[in-house]
């Protein structure tokens, strides 16, 4: 799951309008924010295995600390707890907690049975990735819905608020399509550094466009 996680973050603006989109997106992608660093440290393992599923050439050998359901609940509690301590915005903290844990549910739908309940625990997965068409239909539908909800809740303050969001969406779509039809990555290090670079680009980008948008008047009453 890739676009689906971004969709959850964008749609979350409806529930937590006072929380910046960068944080709302960071929550459902939190496991993937940790994963490249844990690979770099040798705590988790992945290998390139074309044909592992039809959609991705990656074999997720072990990612107990970033992707197990138990650890995601722990990370969610830490992330949401820090946010609440800094903002005292209870609704935002709850939405962030749910967002972090949602990663496991969405990956459970798409992955083959490699999603652990807890470190060294049983693994589960429904294997949607075995269908390229099915995966793309689900993710693109989710992404379109997330964008629709976000734009129903917010409106641009200026040209940056309009075009920074549009370019964000178009770049994500281009990366998604290119990833589907491109050859496998050359090695694991390429995966790691590409993921880290993406983190450094897309989260500040989300903060930027959200900072240049405002909550629509009808949504202000819910921003409590």
Secondary structure, 3 states (H helix, E strand, C coil): CCHHHHHHHHHHHHCCCCCCHHHHHHHHCHHHHHHHHHHHHCCCEEEECCCCCCCCCEEEEECHHHHCHHHHHHHHHHHHHHHHHHHCCHHHHHHHHHHHHHHHHHHHHHCCCCEECCCCCCEECCCHHHCHHHHHHHHHHHHHHHHHHHHHHEEECCHHHHHHHHHHHHHHHHHHHHHHHCCCCCCHHHHHHHHHHHHHHHHHHHHHHHHCEEECHHHHHHCC
